């Protein structure tokens, strides 16, 4: 074979190797960046979930207080009805 062909083959192989190395390194860098962004997003989501859980807990406590008040009011109304019935009789 002619030396020009060998030079072309060697140059092509070197270019191919350089391209493969460059693409591999860029891919690793992109994966690292995506991984970091994913971790930050997860932390942000977890923080929001905690806030939502706290709000739900607070609302649950308020609903319990409200329900307790309704039960007490119903009990008082029943007692008043009984007292009014006794008073009227």
MOTA-V205696 format. One record per residue. N is the residue number from 1. RES is the residue in one letter. D_CENTER is the distance of its C-alpha to the mean C-alpha in Angstrom with 1 decimal. Layout:
N/RES/D_CENTER + N/RES/D_CENTER
This chain:
1/X/63.4 + 2/X/63.7 + 3/X/62.1 + 4/X/60.3 + 5/X/58.4 + 6/X/57.4 + 7/X/56.2 + 8/X/54.2 + 9/X/52.6 + 10/X/51.8 + 11/X/50.4 + 12/X/48.2 + 13/X/47.0 + 14/X/46.2 + 15/X/44.3 + 16/X/42.4 + 17/X/41.5 + 18/X/40.4 + 19/X/38.2 + 20/X/36.6 + 21/X/36.0 + 22/X/34.5 + 23/X/32.2 + 24/X/31.0 + 25/X/30.4 + 26/X/28.5 + 27/X/26.3 + 28/X/25.5 + 29/X/24.7 + 30/X/22.4 + 31/X/20.6 + 32/X/20.3 + 33/X/19.0 + 34/X/16.3 + 35/X/15.4 + 36/X/15.2 + 37/X/13.1 + 38/X/10.6 + 39/X/10.6 + 40/X/10.3 + 41/X/7.3 + 42/X/5.6 + 43/X/7.4 + 44/X/6.7 + 45/X/3.0 + 46/X/5.0 + 47/X/7.7 + 48/X/6.8 + 49/X/6.3 + 50/X/9.6 + 51/X/11.2 + 52/X/10.8 + 53/X/12.2 + 54/X/14.9 + 55/X/15.8 + 56/X/16.2 + 57/X/18.3 + 58/X/20.4 + 59/X/21.0 + 60/X/22.0 + 61/X/24.4 + 62/X/25.8 + 63/X/26.3 + 64/X/28.1 + 65/X/30.3 + 66/X/31.1 + 67/X/32.0 + 68/X/34.1 + 69/X/35.9 + 70/X/36.6 + 71/X/38.0 + 72/X/40.2 + 73/X/41.4 + 74/X/42.3 + 75/X/44.2 + 76/X/46.0 + 77/X/46.9 + 78/X/48.4 + 79/X/50.4 + 80/X/51.6 + 81/X/52.7 + 82/X/54.6 + 83/X/56.2 + 84/X/57.2 + 85/X/58.7 + 86/X/60.7 + 87/X/61.8 + 88/X/62.9 + 89/X/64.9
